[in-house]
Amino acid sequence: MKIRAHRTRPCLAPALLLALLQAAHAEPAAEPAAERSAERASEGNAEKLAPVTVSAARPQASKQVLTREELSKLPGGGNDPMRAMQTLPGVVATSDGNAAPAIRGSRPGDNSYYIDFLPVGYVFHLGGFVSTVHADLVQQFDLYTGAFGPEYDDVHGGIVDVQLRKPRTDKFGGSISTSLTGADLLLEGPVNDTQSFYFAAKRSYFDLFIRGKKTDEESGLIYAAPKYHDYQGRYLWKLNPDNELSFYVLGAADEINYSVPADTRLGQQQPALVGDSSAKYGSNTQALVWDSRISPQISNKLAVGHWSSSNRSKAGLAADVDIKTENLFVREQLRLRVAEDHELTLGAILFSQKYQLGLDMLDARCTEFDPNCDISSGQRVKLQEKLTVNYVNLYAKDRWQISPDLAATLGVHFTRDGYLKQNYAEPRLGLEWRAMKNTTLTLALGKHNQFPDGSQVLPGIGNPKLEHVRAKAAVVGVNQRLPEGWSVKAEAYVKKLNGFGISDPALNYINGGSGDATGLELFVKKDAINNSKFSGWASVSLSRSQRKNDLTGQQFRFEYDQPVVVNLVGQYKYSDSWQFGAKWSYHSGNRTTPVVGSRTGAGGRILPVYGEINSERLPAYHRLDLRADWIVTPRLSYSFELINAYGHENVEGYQYSADYKTRKKEVGFGLMPNVGLNYKF
């Protein structure tokens, strides 16, 4: 549960209920696509020294290239291109049903997302089940896993920069797609010679097949089918060869409803959760982007937008949340070729947000540094507050082509947090050396900051004097191009974190936690070139990530510490009508805090006694996904997937009995088929 005061992210997301349920378990709480190719080439590679870049563009040093077709046909991805992130180095999967990435020792909520130059905060439905991005619109996405440039937001995780394609201009058309979970519709076409549009919408249909409320036989919970929908629209107007205006509309919504009976295991362990619970969240964005080339040496991009959200959530007697947010934002970026060997970029991101908060909840002050998170014992707090938050990011960077084979990027990122009244100025450095014709060595260094977990800084509940979490990152790498479309990339990284919030009896929260992450990564890729029928990639990550309570000196492994992660993806084009693919994933199990006993609390409640934080590792995870794509006609195609083809039982946690004396496994997806249809018109 996070509040990002400066980003287009919900104050208290619908994940509030999921977080409460997780904490309540006996297991402890645990640039738009219109960017011209010449501009992209002029950006060079030194400013993107630590990304894995998923792109339809030509291969470049320090980038790994995957086509849009490869993304959309990823085995096990369900035609969702964002799920490809889980197969890339530096990314760990948090669970079978969660596509949101945890990157290099950070949590999924520690990432920042952009769509066509616009900062967005709502990219995944139902906490990570499926993305809000329409598959047919994705042109490329760039994933920055560390030491990213100064032009991006204040986070210590990663940056996901999604770029959508332009609307078609030849004729009106579109597509209809269906799968086992939902359906989507795309309409697009020209309005006249200079204007065109697209509009895409997606909706789940769980609720159409699962009517009314059902009782889960295992847990006893009573639930209604969750539902979600989203839309994306763009109207493009080419004013002249050097100027384009794009108007965007983006929106999404989720809804979850369930009940916890008093006689269930969860109801006995957490009486505060007994009763009806729900989460309803909606988000809408409208924005105007002006993309202009002022001269051959100067280009500019300006985005002005409005973002609003509403969050109405309830978790039994534990929480009743009603939050509304209105946000105005401006993003400006000016590029100047000041000399033959210097390109200067100046930019700003401005946010002005208004929050209307209505909170009535039991505050257990749960953090990752304390496993004893008992919601039902929390102190009830109520808050009715209106907040105005102004947030400013300013940045500058200079790409210096020192010689034909050596380039450097020097940058600085400035943050003004108007809510916590704090300033941060952080340097960024990148070096790129082409040691040989097909071999490039890279180095990236940077300091980063991130706004604290939102509930930790609210008046009366948190500490409005908390400082930001701060990070230092260093990445070194080598990129090697090989014949026949093969390429190899290897990186080593170190990331130091400090300033995590921990609970404090006097001030509610203080900056008292730190952490670090180190790792080695390898990425091998085969492009489908020269009529090659085979393409694919392999990623291997070896890492270690941990946390430390700086007040007590206690050290423990990070919840998503996965020392070994391996992903193998292969795709084979058998004919013009058939393509086959396979993906095998393996990773070390996540960390968990075991229950080692029980005790009797106030009122006779049986409470757990926990062992050392994250001292137990879940069994290793591995899964094989298979896929076949059948192109019946240029208009009609089918996809057939077999998820977890050999039916391996992947343990994602444990459920303890009401008296905490026994436990049983919580497992992910078993063998599961998926069929998709796509019709173009």
C-alpha positions as CSV (number, residue, x, y, z in Angstrom):
1,M,0.0,0.0,0.0
2,K,1.8,3.1,-1.3
3,I,1.2,6.7,-1.9
4,R,3.4,8.4,-4.4
5,A,2.7,12.1,-3.8
6,H,4.5,13.1,-7.0
7,R,3.5,10.4,-9.5
8,T,0.2,9.5,-11.2
9,R,-0.3,6.6,-8.9
10,P,-3.3,6.0,-6.6
11,C,-2.9,7.1,-3.0
12,L,-4.3,3.9,-1.5
13,A,-4.7,1.3,-4.3
14,P,-7.2,-1.5,-4.4
15,A,-4.3,-3.6,-3.3
16,L,-5.1,-2.4,0.2
17,L,-7.4,-5.3,0.5
18,L,-4.9,-7.7,-0.9
19,A,-2.3,-6.4,1.4
20,L,-4.6,-6.7,4.4
21,L,-5.3,-10.3,3.4
22,Q,-1.6,-11.1,3.0
23,A,-0.8,-9.6,6.3
24,A,-3.8,-11.4,7.9
25,H,-2.6,-14.8,6.7
26,A,-0.7,-16.8,9.2
27,E,2.2,-16.2,6.9
28,P,3.5,-12.8,7.9
29,A,3.0,-9.6,6.0
30,A,4.9,-10.4,4.0
31,E,8.4,9.3,-25.8
32,P,5.5,8.6,-27.9
33,A,5.7,6.2,-30.9
34,A,5.7,9.3,-33.0
35,E,9.3,9.8,-32.0
36,R,11.2,10.0,-35.3
37,S,13.9,7.4,-36.0
38,A,16.4,10.2,-36.6
39,E,15.8,11.5,-33.2
40,R,16.2,8.1,-31.6
41,A,19.5,7.6,-33.4
42,S,20.8,10.9,-32.3
43,E,20.1,9.9,-28.7
44,G,23.0,7.5,-29.0
45,N,23.6,4.7,-26.7
46,A,25.6,6.1,-23.8
47,E,22.5,7.6,-22.2
48,K,20.9,4.2,-22.0
49,L,23.7,2.2,-20.5
50,A,21.8,-0.1,-18.2
51,P,18.6,-0.9,-19.9
52,V,17.2,-4.1,-21.5
53,T,15.5,-2.4,-24.4
54,V,12.6,-4.2,-26.1
55,S,12.2,-2.6,-29.4
56,A,11.2,-3.0,-33.0
57,A,14.1,-0.7,-33.9
58,R,17.4,-1.9,-35.3
59,P,19.9,-3.3,-32.8
60,Q,22.2,-0.8,-31.1
61,A,25.0,-1.2,-28.6
62,S,23.6,-1.6,-25.0
63,K,20.2,-2.6,-26.3
64,Q,18.6,-6.0,-26.7
65,V,16.0,-6.1,-29.5
66,L,12.7,-8.0,-29.5
67,T,10.1,-7.4,-32.2
68,R,6.5,-6.6,-31.4
69,E,5.5,-9.9,-32.9
70,E,7.8,-11.8,-30.5
71,L,6.4,-9.9,-27.6
72,S,2.7,-10.5,-28.5
73,K,3.4,-14.3,-29.2
74,L,5.4,-15.0,-26.0
75,P,4.4,-18.5,-24.8
76,G,2.4,-18.2,-21.5
77,G,1.9,-14.5,-22.0
78,G,-1.7,-14.6,-23.0
79,N,-1.1,-12.1,-25.7
80,D,0.0,-9.5,-23.1
81,P,3.3,-8.0,-24.2
82,M,4.1,-6.6,-20.7
83,R,4.5,-10.2,-19.5
84,A,7.7,-10.4,-21.5
85,M,9.4,-8.4,-18.8
86,Q,9.5,-11.4,-16.5
87,T,11.8,-13.2,-19.0
88,L,14.4,-10.4,-19.0
89,P,17.5,-10.2,-16.8
90,G,17.3,-8.3,-13.5
91,V,13.5,-9.0,-13.2
92,V,12.0,-11.5,-10.7
93,A,8.5,-12.9,-10.8
94,T,6.7,-12.4,-7.5
95,S,3.9,-15.0,-8.2
96,D,2.2,-16.9,-11.0
97,G,-0.6,-14.4,-11.3
98,N,1.4,-11.2,-11.0
99,A,2.9,-9.6,-14.1
100,A,4.3,-6.6,-12.3
101,P,8.1,-6.9,-12.1
102,A,10.3,-6.7,-9.0
103,I,13.7,-5.4,-10.2
104,R,17.1,-5.7,-8.6
105,G,16.2,-5.8,-4.9
106,S,13.2,-3.5,-5.2
107,R,9.5,-4.2,-5.0
108,P,7.0,-4.0,-7.9
109,G,5.7,-0.7,-6.4
110,D,9.1,0.8,-6.7
111,N,8.9,1.1,-10.5
112,S,7.7,4.0,-12.6
113,Y,5.8,3.7,-15.9
114,Y,5.4,5.9,-19.0
115,I,3.2,5.5,-22.0
116,D,4.0,7.7,-25.0
117,F,6.0,10.2,-22.9
118,L,3.1,10.4,-20.4
119,P,3.7,9.4,-16.7
120,V,1.1,6.9,-15.7
121,G,0.5,4.9,-12.6
122,Y,-2.1,2.3,-13.5
123,V,-0.5,-0.3,-15.7
124,F,-1.7,-3.6,-14.3
125,H,-5.2,-4.8,-13.4
126,L,-6.0,-6.6,-10.1
127,G,-2.6,-6.0,-8.6
128,G,-0.7,-7.4,-11.7
129,F,-3.0,-10.0,-13.3
130,V,-3.0,-8.4,-16.7
131,S,-1.7,-5.1,-18.1
132,T,-3.8,-2.2,-19.3
133,V,-1.8,-1.9,-22.5
134,H,-3.5,-3.0,-25.7
135,A,-1.2,-5.6,-27.4
136,D,-1.9,-4.4,-31.0
137,L,-0.8,-0.9,-30.2
138,V,2.6,-1.5,-28.6
139,Q,5.5,-0.4,-30.8
140,Q,8.2,-1.1,-28.2
141,F,9.0,-0.8,-24.6
142,D,12.2,0.0,-22.9
143,L,13.0,-1.6,-19.5
144,Y,15.6,0.2,-17.4
145,T,16.8,-2.0,-14.6
146,G,19.2,0.4,-12.9
147,A,21.3,3.6,-13.1
148,F,18.8,5.1,-15.6
149,G,19.1,8.6,-16.9
150,P,18.0,11.8,-15.2
151,E,14.9,12.3,-17.4
152,Y,12.9,9.7,-15.5
153,D,10.9,9.7,-12.2
154,D,12.1,9.3,-8.7
155,V,12.2,5.5,-8.0
156,H,14.9,3.1,-7.0
157,G,13.4,0.1,-8.9
158,G,13.1,0.3,-12.7
159,I,11.6,2.4,-15.5
160,V,9.2,0.9,-18.0
161,D,8.8,3.2,-21.0
162,V,6.1,2.0,-23.3
163,Q,5.8,3.5,-26.8
164,L,2.7,3.0,-28.8
165,R,2.5,3.0,-32.6
166,K,0.7,5.7,-34.7
167,P,-2.8,5.2,-36.0
168,R,-3.1,3.7,-39.5
169,T,-3.7,6.2,-42.3
170,D,-4.6,4.0,-45.2
171,K,-8.2,3.1,-44.4
172,F,-10.6,2.5,-41.5
173,G,-10.1,-0.8,-39.7
174,G,-9.5,-2.5,-36.5
175,S,-9.5,-5.9,-34.7
176,I,-11.4,-8.0,-32.2
177,S,-9.6,-10.3,-29.8
178,T,-10.9,-12.8,-27.3
179,S,-9.3,-15.2,-24.7
180,L,-10.4,-17.1,-21.7
181,T,-10.2,-14.1,-19.5
182,G,-11.5,-11.2,-21.6
183,A,-12.1,-9.5,-24.9
184,D,-10.8,-6.3,-26.5
185,L,-11.7,-4.1,-29.5
186,L,-9.6,-1.8,-31.6
187,L,-10.9,0.8,-34.0
188,E,-8.6,3.1,-36.1
189,G,-8.2,5.0,-39.3
190,P,-7.7,8.3,-41.0
191,V,-10.0,11.3,-40.6
192,N,-8.4,13.2,-43.5
193,D,-4.9,13.6,-45.0
194,T,-3.4,15.0,-41.8
195,Q,-5.4,13.5,-39.0
196,S,-6.0,9.9,-37.8
197,F,-7.1,8.1,-34.6
198,Y,-7.3,4.9,-32.8
199,F,-9.4,3.7,-29.8
200,A,-9.0,0.5,-28.0
201,A,-11.0,-1.0,-25.1
202,K,-10.8,-4.2,-23.1
203,R,-13.1,-5.9,-20.6
204,S,-13.0,-9.0,-18.6
205,Y,-15.9,-11.4,-18.6
206,F,-15.4,-13.5,-15.5
207,D,-18.5,-11.9,-14.1
208,L,-20.5,-12.9,-17.2
209,F,-19.8,-16.6,-16.6
210,I,-19.6,-16.7,-12.8
211,R,-22.9,-15.2,-11.7
212,G,-23.7,-14.2,-8.2
213,K,-21.6,-15.1,-5.2
214,K,-19.7,-18.4,-4.8
215,T,-18.1,-20.1,-1.7
216,D,-14.5,-21.3,-2.0
217,E,-14.5,-24.8,-0.6
218,E,-11.0,-24.6,0.7
219,S,-10.9,-21.2,2.4
220,G,-14.7,-20.7,3.0
221,L,-14.5,-17.2,1.6
222,I,-17.6,-16.0,-0.3
223,Y,-16.7,-14.1,-3.4
224,A,-18.0,-12.6,-6.6
225,A,-16.1,-12.7,-9.9
226,P,-13.6,-9.8,-10.2
227,K,-13.9,-7.5,-13.2
228,Y,-11.9,-4.9,-14.9
229,H,-11.9,-2.8,-18.0
230,D,-9.7,-0.2,-19.7
231,Y,-9.4,2.0,-22.7
232,Q,-6.8,3.9,-24.7
233,G,-7.3,6.5,-27.4
234,R,-5.2,8.8,-29.5
235,Y,-6.1,11.5,-32.0
236,L,-3.0,12.5,-34.1
237,W,-2.9,15.7,-36.1
238,K,0.2,16.3,-38.4
239,L,0.3,20.1,-38.5
240,N,3.2,20.1,-40.9
241,P,6.3,17.9,-41.5
242,D,7.9,19.2,-38.3
243,N,5.0,19.4,-35.9
244,E,2.5,16.9,-34.5
245,L,-0.2,17.2,-31.9
246,S,-1.6,14.1,-30.2
247,F,-4.6,14.0,-27.8
248,Y,-4.7,11.0,-25.5
249,V,-7.4,9.5,-23.4
250,L,-6.4,6.6,-21.1
251,G,-8.6,4.9,-18.4
252,A,-9.0,1.8,-16.4
253,A,-11.0,0.4,-13.5
254,D,-11.1,-2.7,-11.3
255,E,-13.7,-4.2,-8.9
256,I,-13.3,-6.9,-6.3
257,N,-16.0,-8.1,-3.9
258,Y,-15.8,-10.9,-1.2
259,S,-16.9,-11.8,2.3
260,V,-15.1,-13.4,5.2
261,P,-17.4,-15.6,7.4
262,A,-16.5,-15.6,11.2
263,D,-16.1,-19.4,11.3
264,T,-13.4,-19.5,8.6
265,R,-9.7,-19.9,9.3
266,L,-9.1,-16.3,8.2
267,G,-12.0,-15.1,10.2
268,Q,-10.7,-16.7,13.4
269,Q,-7.1,-15.5,12.8
270,Q,-8.2,-11.9,12.0
271,P,-11.6,-11.1,13.4
272,A,-11.3,-7.5,12.0
273,L,-11.6,-8.9,8.5
274,V,-15.0,-10.6,9.2
275,G,-17.7,-9.2,7.0
276,D,-18.0,-7.8,3.5
277,S,-15.0,-6.4,1.7
278,S,-14.6,-4.7,-1.6
279,A,-12.2,-2.6,-3.7
280,K,-13.3,-0.3,-6.5
281,Y,-10.7,1.8,-8.3
282,G,-11.0,3.9,-11.4
283,S,-8.4,6.1,-13.2
284,N,-8.8,8.5,-16.2
285,T,-6.2,10.6,-18.0
286,Q,-6.5,13.2,-20.7
287,A,-3.4,14.7,-22.2
288,L,-2.1,16.7,-25.1
289,V,1.4,16.1,-26.5
290,W,3.1,18.5,-28.9
291,D,6.1,17.0,-30.8
292,S,8.1,19.6,-32.8
293,R,11.4,19.9,-34.7
294,I,12.3,23.6,-34.4
295,S,15.4,23.2,-36.6
296,P,17.8,20.4,-37.6
297,Q,19.6,21.0,-34.3
298,I,16.7,21.5,-32.0
299,S,13.6,19.4,-31.1
300,N,11.1,19.8,-28.4
301,K,8.4,17.7,-26.8
302,L,5.7,19.1,-24.5
303,A,3.0,17.2,-22.6
304,V,0.1,18.7,-20.6
305,G,-2.4,16.5,-18.9
306,H,-5.0,15.8,-16.3
307,W,-5.3,12.6,-14.3
308,S,-8.0,11.7,-11.8
309,S,-8.7,8.6,-9.7
310,S,-11.2,7.3,-7.2
311,N,-10.6,4.5,-4.7
312,R,-13.4,3.1,-2.6
313,S,-12.2,0.1,-0.6
314,K,-13.5,-1.8,2.4
315,A,-12.0,-4.7,4.3
316,G,-14.4,-6.0,6.9
317,L,-14.1,-3.8,10.0
318,A,-10.4,-3.3,9.4
319,A,-10.5,-0.5,6.9
320,D,-12.9,1.8,5.1
321,V,-11.2,4.0,2.5
322,D,-12.6,6.7,0.3
323,I,-10.0,8.6,-1.7
324,K,-10.2,10.9,-4.7
325,T,-7.3,12.5,-6.5
326,E,-7.0,15.2,-9.1
327,N,-3.7,15.8,-10.7
328,L,-2.4,18.3,-13.3
329,F,1.0,17.5,-14.9
330,V,3.4,19.0,-17.4
331,R,6.4,17.3,-18.9
332,E,8.8,19.3,-21.1
333,Q,11.9,18.0,-22.9
334,L,14.2,20.1,-25.1
335,R,17.0,18.6,-27.2
336,L,19.8,20.8,-28.6
337,R,22.7,19.8,-30.8
338,V,25.0,22.4,-29.4
339,A,28.0,21.1,-31.3
340,E,29.0,18.3,-33.6
341,D,30.0,16.2,-30.6
342,H,27.6,17.5,-27.9
343,E,23.8,16.9,-27.6
344,L,22.2,18.7,-24.6
345,T,18.8,17.7,-23.2
346,L,16.9,19.9,-20.7
347,G,13.6,18.9,-19.2
348,A,11.1,19.2,-16.4
349,I,8.2,17.2,-14.9
350,L,5.8,19.2,-12.8
351,F,2.9,17.7,-10.8
352,S,0.2,19.5,-8.8
353,Q,-2.0,17.0,-7.0
354,K,-5.1,17.4,-4.8
355,Y,-6.1,14.6,-2.5
356,Q,-9.4,14.2,-0.7
357,L,-8.7,11.5,2.0
358,G,-11.3,9.6,4.0
359,L,-9.8,6.9,6.1
360,D,-11.2,4.8,8.9
361,M,-8.9,1.9,9.6
362,L,-7.0,-0.2,12.1
363,D,-3.4,0.9,11.9
364,A,-1.0,-2.0,12.6
365,R,2.1,-0.1,11.3
366,C,3.2,-3.0,9.2
367,T,6.6,-2.8,7.5
368,E,8.9,-5.4,6.0
369,F,11.2,-5.0,9.1
370,D,8.7,-6.5,11.6
371,P,6.8,-9.7,10.9
372,N,4.4,-9.2,13.9
373,C,1.7,-7.5,11.9
374,D,-1.6,-8.2,13.5
375,I,-4.3,-6.1,11.9
376,S,-7.0,-6.9,14.5
377,S,-4.8,-5.5,17.3
378,G,-4.1,-2.3,15.4
379,Q,-5.2,1.1,16.8
380,R,-8.2,2.5,15.0
381,V,-7.4,5.8,13.3
382,K,-9.7,8.1,11.4
383,L,-8.6,10.8,8.9
384,Q,-10.6,13.3,6.9
385,E,-8.1,15.5,5.1
386,K,-7.6,17.5,2.0
387,L,-4.0,17.8,0.8
388,T,-2.3,19.7,-2.0
389,V,1.0,18.4,-3.2
390,N,3.3,20.1,-5.6
391,Y,6.3,18.1,-7.0
392,V,9.0,19.2,-9.4
393,N,11.7,17.3,-11.3
394,L,14.3,19.2,-13.3
395,Y,17.0,17.5,-15.3
396,A,19.9,18.2,-17.7
397,K,22.2,15.9,-19.5
398,D,24.9,16.2,-22.1
399,R,25.9,13.4,-24.4
400,W,29.5,14.0,-25.4
401,Q,31.0,12.0,-28.3
402,I,34.6,12.1,-27.1
403,S,35.9,10.1,-30.0
404,P,34.3,7.8,-32.7
405,D,34.5,4.9,-30.2
406,L,34.0,6.7,-26.9
407,A,31.0,8.5,-25.6
408,A,30.0,9.9,-22.2
409,T,26.7,11.1,-20.8
410,L,26.8,13.5,-17.9
411,G,23.6,14.4,-16.1
412,V,21.9,15.8,-13.0
413,H,18.4,15.3,-11.6
414,F,16.8,17.7,-9.2
415,T,13.8,17.0,-7.1
416,R,11.6,19.4,-5.1
417,D,9.1,17.7,-2.9
418,G,6.6,20.3,-1.9
419,Y,4.8,18.0,0.6
420,L,7.8,16.9,2.7
421,K,9.6,20.2,2.0
422,Q,12.8,18.4,0.8
423,N,15.2,18.9,-2.1
424,Y,17.5,16.3,-3.8
425,A,20.2,16.9,-6.4
426,E,21.6,13.7,-7.9
427,P,24.4,13.2,-10.5
428,R,24.2,10.6,-13.2
429,L,27.1,9.3,-15.3
430,G,27.3,7.0,-18.3
431,L,30.3,5.8,-20.4
432,E,30.3,3.7,-23.6
433,W,33.5,2.4,-25.3
434,R,33.4,0.5,-28.5
435,A,36.5,-1.6,-27.8
436,M,36.2,-3.5,-31.1
437,K,33.8,-3.4,-34.1
438,N,31.2,-5.6,-32.5
439,T,32.1,-5.2,-28.8
440,T,31.0,-2.4,-26.5
441,L,31.8,-1.8,-22.9
442,T,29.5,0.3,-20.7
443,L,29.5,1.9,-17.3
444,A,26.7,3.7,-15.5
445,L,26.6,5.4,-12.1
446,G,23.8,7.2,-10.4
447,K,22.1,8.4,-7.3
448,H,18.3,8.1,-7.0
449,N,15.6,8.9,-4.5
450,Q,12.0,7.7,-3.9
451,F,9.1,9.2,-1.9
452,P,8.3,7.1,1.2
453,D,5.5,4.6,1.4
454,G,2.5,7.0,1.4
455,S,0.7,5.9,4.6
456,Q,3.9,6.5,6.5
457,V,3.8,10.3,5.9
458,L,0.1,11.1,6.4
459,P,-0.6,13.5,9.2
460,G,-1.7,11.8,12.4
461,I,-1.0,8.3,11.0
462,G,2.6,8.7,9.8
463,N,5.5,11.1,10.1
464,P,5.4,14.1,7.7
465,K,9.1,14.6,8.4
466,L,10.3,11.4,6.9
467,E,13.0,11.6,4.3
468,H,13.0,9.9,0.9
469,V,14.5,6.5,0.4
470,R,17.9,7.0,-1.3
471,A,19.8,4.7,-3.6
472,K,23.2,4.5,-5.2
473,A,23.6,2.3,-8.3
474,A,26.6,1.2,-10.4
475,V,26.5,-1.0,-13.5
476,V,29.2,-2.3,-15.8
477,G,28.5,-4.3,-18.9
478,V,29.8,-5.8,-22.1
479,N,27.7,-6.2,-25.3
480,Q,28.9,-8.5,-28.1
481,R,27.3,-8.8,-31.5
482,L,27.8,-12.1,-33.3
483,P,27.0,-13.4,-36.8
484,E,23.6,-14.7,-37.9
485,G,21.6,-12.4,-35.6
486,W,23.2,-13.6,-32.4
487,S,24.1,-11.2,-29.6
488,V,25.3,-11.5,-26.0
489,K,25.1,-9.0,-23.1
490,A,26.6,-9.4,-19.7
491,E,26.2,-7.0,-16.7
492,A,27.3,-6.7,-13.1
493,Y,25.6,-4.3,-10.7
494,V,25.6,-3.1,-7.2
495,K,22.8,-1.1,-5.5
496,K,22.8,0.4,-2.0
497,L,19.6,1.5,-0.4
498,N,18.9,3.5,2.8
499,G,16.1,5.4,4.5
500,F,13.4,2.8,4.5
501,G,10.7,3.6,7.0
502,I,10.4,1.5,10.2
503,S,7.7,1.8,12.9
504,D,8.5,4.0,15.9
505,P,6.3,4.3,19.1
506,A,6.8,8.0,19.4
507,L,6.9,9.3,15.8
508,N,4.9,6.5,14.1
509,Y,7.7,6.0,11.5
510,I,11.4,6.9,11.2
511,N,14.0,6.4,8.5
512,G,15.8,3.4,10.0
513,G,16.1,0.7,7.3
514,S,18.6,0.0,4.6
515,G,19.4,-2.7,2.0
516,D,21.6,-3.7,-0.9
517,A,21.5,-5.8,-4.0
518,T,24.3,-7.2,-6.1
519,G,24.2,-9.5,-9.2
520,L,25.5,-10.8,-12.4
521,E,23.3,-11.1,-15.5
522,L,23.6,-12.7,-18.9
523,F,21.3,-12.2,-21.9
524,V,21.8,-14.2,-25.1
525,K,19.5,-13.5,-28.1
526,K,18.9,-14.8,-31.6
527,D,17.1,-12.6,-34.0
528,A,15.0,-14.0,-36.9
529,I,17.0,-12.5,-39.8
530,N,18.0,-13.7,-43.3
531,N,14.9,-15.8,-43.5
532,S,15.8,-17.6,-40.3
533,K,12.9,-19.6,-38.9
534,F,14.2,-19.7,-35.3
535,S,14.4,-16.8,-32.8
536,G,14.6,-16.6,-29.1
537,W,16.6,-15.5,-26.0
538,A,18.0,-16.8,-22.8
539,S,18.5,-14.9,-19.6
540,V,20.4,-15.9,-16.5
541,S,20.6,-13.8,-13.3
542,L,22.7,-14.5,-10.2
543,S,21.9,-12.1,-7.4
544,R,21.7,-11.4,-3.7
545,S,19.5,-8.8,-2.0
546,Q,18.9,-8.1,1.7
547,R,17.6,-5.6,4.2
548,K,18.9,-4.3,7.5
549,N,17.3,-2.7,10.5
550,D,19.9,0.0,11.2
551,L,18.6,0.6,14.8
552,T,18.9,-3.1,15.9
553,G,21.5,-4.3,13.5
554,Q,19.3,-7.2,12.3
555,Q,20.0,-8.3,8.8
556,F,17.8,-10.6,6.7
557,R,17.3,-11.5,3.1
558,F,14.8,-9.5,1.0
559,E,11.4,-11.2,0.4
560,Y,12.0,-11.4,-3.4
561,D,15.7,-12.5,-3.1
562,Q,16.0,-15.1,-5.8
563,P,19.7,-16.0,-6.2
564,V,19.2,-17.9,-9.4
565,V,16.8,-17.0,-12.2
566,V,16.8,-18.6,-15.6
567,N,14.5,-18.0,-18.6
568,L,14.6,-19.8,-22.0
569,V,12.4,-18.6,-24.8
570,G,12.3,-20.1,-28.3
571,Q,10.0,-19.5,-31.3
572,Y,10.0,-21.4,-34.6
573,K,8.2,-20.2,-37.7
574,Y,7.1,-23.5,-39.3
575,S,5.3,-21.9,-42.2
576,D,3.4,-18.8,-43.1
577,S,0.4,-20.3,-41.3
578,W,2.0,-21.9,-38.2
579,Q,4.4,-20.7,-35.5
580,F,5.4,-22.6,-32.4
581,G,7.0,-21.4,-29.2
582,A,8.1,-22.6,-25.8
583,K,9.2,-20.8,-22.6
584,W,10.8,-22.4,-19.6
585,S,11.3,-20.5,-16.4
586,Y,13.2,-21.4,-13.3
587,H,13.9,-19.3,-10.2
588,S,14.8,-19.8,-6.6
589,G,11.8,-19.7,-4.3
590,N,10.8,-16.4,-2.6
591,R,11.7,-15.9,1.1
592,T,9.1,-16.2,3.8
593,T,9.0,-15.9,7.6
594,P,7.9,-19.2,9.3
595,V,5.6,-19.5,12.2
596,V,7.4,-21.4,14.9
597,G,4.7,-21.5,17.6
598,S,1.7,-19.8,19.0
599,R,0.6,-17.8,22.0
600,T,-2.6,-16.6,23.6
601,G,-3.3,-12.9,23.2
602,A,-5.9,-10.5,24.6
603,G,-9.4,-11.9,24.6
604,G,-8.1,-15.5,24.3
605,R,-7.1,-15.1,20.6
606,I,-4.4,-17.4,19.4
607,L,-1.6,-15.5,17.9
608,P,1.4,-16.7,15.9
609,V,5.0,-16.7,17.1
610,Y,7.3,-15.9,14.2
611,G,10.9,-17.1,13.5
612,E,13.6,-15.0,12.0
613,I,12.4,-12.6,9.2
614,N,12.5,-14.3,5.8
615,S,14.6,-17.2,7.2
616,E,12.8,-19.8,5.1
617,R,13.0,-20.2,1.4
618,L,10.0,-21.6,-0.6
619,P,10.8,-24.5,-3.0
620,A,12.3,-23.6,-6.4
621,Y,9.9,-22.5,-9.1
622,H,9.9,-23.9,-12.6
623,R,7.3,-24.0,-15.4
624,L,7.1,-24.8,-19.1
625,D,4.7,-22.9,-21.3
626,L,3.9,-24.0,-24.9
627,R,2.2,-22.0,-27.7
628,A,1.0,-22.5,-31.2
629,D,-0.2,-19.6,-33.5
630,W,-2.4,-20.5,-36.5
631,I,-2.8,-17.8,-39.1
632,V,-6.0,-19.0,-41.0
633,T,-6.2,-15.9,-43.2
634,P,-4.6,-12.5,-43.2
635,R,-7.6,-11.4,-41.1
636,L,-8.2,-14.4,-38.8
637,S,-5.7,-16.0,-36.4
638,Y,-5.9,-18.3,-33.4
639,S,-3.5,-18.9,-30.5
640,F,-3.3,-22.0,-28.4
641,E,-1.4,-22.0,-25.1
642,L,-0.6,-24.7,-22.6
643,I,0.5,-23.0,-19.4
644,N,2.6,-25.1,-16.9
645,A,2.6,-27.9,-19.5
646,Y,4.1,-30.6,-17.2
647,G,1.9,-29.5,-14.2
648,H,4.6,-28.7,-11.7
649,E,3.3,-27.7,-8.3
650,N,4.8,-24.3,-7.6
651,V,4.5,-23.3,-3.9
652,E,3.8,-19.6,-3.4
653,G,3.3,-19.6,0.3
654,Y,1.7,-21.5,3.2
655,Q,-1.7,-21.3,4.9
656,Y,-1.6,-22.0,8.7
657,S,-4.5,-23.6,10.6
658,A,-6.5,-21.4,13.0
659,D,-4.3,-22.6,15.9
660,Y,-1.1,-22.3,13.9
661,K,-0.1,-25.9,14.6
662,T,-0.2,-27.1,11.0
663,R,0.2,-25.6,7.6
664,K,-0.5,-26.4,4.0
665,K,0.9,-25.2,0.7
666,E,-0.5,-22.4,-1.4
667,V,0.3,-23.3,-5.0
668,G,0.2,-21.3,-8.3
669,F,-1.4,-22.3,-11.6
670,G,-1.6,-25.9,-12.5
671,L,-1.8,-27.2,-16.0
672,M,-4.1,-24.7,-17.8
673,P,-5.0,-24.2,-21.4
674,N,-5.7,-20.8,-23.1
675,V,-7.2,-20.2,-26.5
676,G,-7.2,-16.8,-28.2
677,L,-8.8,-15.4,-31.3
678,N,-7.9,-12.3,-33.3
679,Y,-9.9,-11.0,-36.2
680,K,-8.8,-7.9,-38.2
681,F,-11.0,-5.8,-40.4
